[in-house]
Amino acid sequence: MRGWRIVAVCLASALAPVASCVELHAQPADEFSIELVDPQVLRVCADPRNLPYSNEAGEGFENKLAELFARKLGKSLAYSFYPGATGFIRNTLNAHRCDVVMGIPQGDDIVQGTNPYYRTAYALVVKKGSGLESVETLEDPRLKDKRIGIVAGTPPATNLALNALLPNVKSYPLVVDTRHDAPTSEMIADLEQGRIDVAILWGPIAGYFAKKSAVGLKIAPLVKEAQGPRLVYRIGMGVRHADQDWKRRLNALIAESKGEIDGILEAYGVPLLDENNALLKP
């Protein structure tokens, strides 16, 4: 599980005039070929076993976004699969095995980020009927004696410490080889089977598992924390630092495809937030 997945790309370019975006999108497929591995193919770097984001069967929401973009670009789609652990960017995008990574948090300078295509937050997940459905913040006193699952090293761990909740924590690893480990799936299984009372996960993961759970799970985006690090982030795509024209082309596609992008994300349960931290209605 890529560590940068769980943490946020400025909106300035998204404010470019619509006319210029349409003009950019209408340019020939080989217009920016000098920056691309293959100008006829949308080549995407992805983890082969990392739902809800991506897998080799094309079942993740980033797979669906890649299909959408390939169709709009008039290109075929190809992947460079690599486990989302240490060295992912170095061995894929920066090795010119592909041209874009579909999900990069704003501020992560390991790549050049596009404009964001969604905004979300870490979320608290509980079972329906647990009596905790109305908990919306880690400062809630009802959590004092609850068993809490957290991915080690993620920002909400600091909030748990600030609220003296660490004695109740069960920790799950952040950086793993997804060919062998699935800590977020294990956390949800622990929640469903009563081994923990609360799970704290990155919003897209929380929403995905809540949507498919057979026992009934409720999520609450953590947007009301009064202290600790930020838990809300904007997510965009990543390209090589030298690929300026390619980035602008992707920015144009993000701007003109917002409705379709939101529809894909909502279908996977991703909690989408507006600029006031309110949940967007599907």
N, C-alpha and C positions, 0 to 999 in steps of 0.2 A: 504494500500500500504506500503510494508516494506520499512522503511527509508534507510536501507543499500543497497537496490536495486539500489538506485539512486546515488550512489557514486562510488575499484578495488582490483596474487598469483604467485609467482615467477616462472621463466621458467627453473630453474636449473634442476629439475627432468625430465622435458620433453626432456632433452638432453641425457638421458640414452641410452645406446646402444640398437638398434632395437632388437637384439637377446634376450636380457634380457626381453624386453617388451613382446615378443611373448611367451617366456617361462612362464612368469607370467600369461598371459592370458590363457595359456593352462592348468593351474593347476586345480584340481578338484573343484567342486562347493562348497564343504564344507571345503576347505583349511583354510579359515579365519573365520570359523563359530563362534569362541569364541567372535568376535567383532560385530557380526550381530544379529539383532532381530530374523531373520529366514534365515538360509543360502540358502534356496530354493527359496526365494522371494526377489526381489529388492523392498525395501520399501522406498518410497519417501515422504518427507514432502512438502506440497504445499498449496497454497492459492486456495480455491475453486472458486473464482470469481475475477481473476486478469489477464485478457488477456492484452497483448499478451503472458504472461508467462504461465499461467495455469488456468484451470477451471475443474469442476467436469466432464464435458463432454469430457475431453481430447483434447481440441482444441488449446491449447497454444503450443509455440515452446518448452517450457520445458517439456510438456507432450510428445512431439515427441522425444526429446532427451532421456527421461526416457524409452520410448518404444524401441529406438535403443539400449540402454545399456542393457536393460533386455534381448533382443533378443541375443545380443553378449555374455552375461553371461550365457545364457541358463536357465534363471530364469523366473518365472511369475512376474507380476508387481502389486504392491498394493500401495495405497496412505494413508497417514494420513493427512487429510485436516484440516486446521485451518486458521482463518482470519489472513492476514499478517500484524498485528499491534503489539503493544507492547506485549511481552511475547511469540512471535511466536517460537523462538528457544527453550526457556525454556520448553514450553509445548508440543513440538514435538520431535525434535532431542535429546535434553538432557533428555527428559523423556522416551527415548528408545521406542518411538512409531514408529520410522522409522530410516533409516540409512544414508540418504543423503538429502541435500538441493541442488537443481539444479543450482541456480544462486547466487553467493556470490562475492562481490567486493574484490579485493586484498587489504590486510591490515586490514580487519575487523577480529579482533581476538576473536569475540564472538564464532566462530567455528574454526576448523582447515581447512585451505583451500587446495584444490588440485591445480595442475597446471592450468593455465587459458585455457579456450577453445575459448575465443574471446576477442577482444579489440575494444572498441567503445568510444563514447563521447556524451556529451550533444549536442543538435542540435537546431538550429533556424528553425522554420517552418513558411512559409508564403503562401498566396494564389497565384497561377499562375495568371499573369495579374495585380498584385498589384503594380508593379514597384519596388518591393523589392527583386526580385528573385536573384539579384547578391550580396546581402548583405551576408557577410561571417564572420563578427565579430561584437561584441557588441560595438566596438569603432566607428562604421560607423556613420557619422553625420546624415544620413538619418533616423536614429531611434529617433532623438531628440524629435520629436513631435508625435511619434507613441504610440499607446496603446499596452502594452506588457503584456502578461500572463506569470506568473512564479509560480512554486511550492515553497511555502514558506520554507525557511531553506535549500534549495539546493545550491550547490556552485555557480551557475551562478547569484544568487541574489547578491552576493558580487560584481561581475563584473558590474551589473546594478548600484549598489551604486557608484562604482569607476568612472563610466561614467555619473553620474548625471542623471540617467534615472528612479530613483525611483518614482518621481511624476507621471509618466505615467503608473505605474504598477497596474495590477489587480492580486491579490494574491489568490492562491488556496492551500488548506491544504495538508501537506505532509503525516502525519500519520492518517489514517482513517480506519474504519471498512468497508471492501469491500463488506460486506453484504448490506450496506445501502448507501454508497457514492462511486462516481467514478469521482474524480476531474479532472483527465486527459481527460476523455471523455467530461466533461463539458468545459474544455479549448478548445478542438478541435471544439466543437459545437459553442463556442463563436467566434472562428476564422472564421469558415465557414460562420457564419451568420453576420459577420462584427462588432461584439461587441468589438473585439480586432483586432489589425493589425498584431501582431506577437505572436507566441507561442514559449516558450523555454521549451523543454522537454528532458528527458533522451533519448538517441538515439534509443534504441529498441522500445520505446513507440512512439516516433516521426515517425520512419520509418513505423511502423505498421499502424498507423492512416493515414499517407500520402498515403500508398499503397491502402488502402480501401476507401479513400475519393472520393465522387462523384463530388466534385467541383474542384478538381485539386490542390494539395498541393505540395510544394517543400521544401526539407529539406537541411540544410547546417550544417554539423558537426562543432562545435566550437573548431577548432584546431589552430586558429591563434591569440588567445588572448595574448596580451603582458604583462598583469598584472592580478592580482587576483589568486585564487586557481586553481589547475589543474582541467581540465574538461574532460580529457581522462583517462579511466580506463581499467584494465584487469579484466575479470570476470571468476571465476572458480566455483567449487562446494564446499560444506561444509560438513565435517564429524565431529564426536566427537574428542576431543583433544587426547583421548587415542587410537584411531583407526588407528594405523600406517600402518598395512598391508593392510587394506581396502583402505586407501588413496593411497598407491602405486598401488594397482590393478586398481583403477579409473584413476590414472595418465597414466597407460599403455593403457587403453581404449581410453582416450582422445587423446593420441599420434597417435594411429593406426586408429582412426576414424575421423581424421581432415577433410577430404574431405566431408564425410557424415554430420558432424556437420555443416560445413560452408553452405552446401546445404540447411539444415533445416533453419538456421538463415536467409539466403538470401531470402528464400521463404516467410518469414514474414517481409521482408523489413528492417531487422537490418543492419545499416550502419557499415560494418566491416572495421577496419583500420589496416594497416601494422605498422611496428615500426617507419616509417617516417611520420605517420599520413595521409598517402594517402589512399583513399578508394580502397578497393580490388574490382576488377572487378568480377562479377558473372561468 
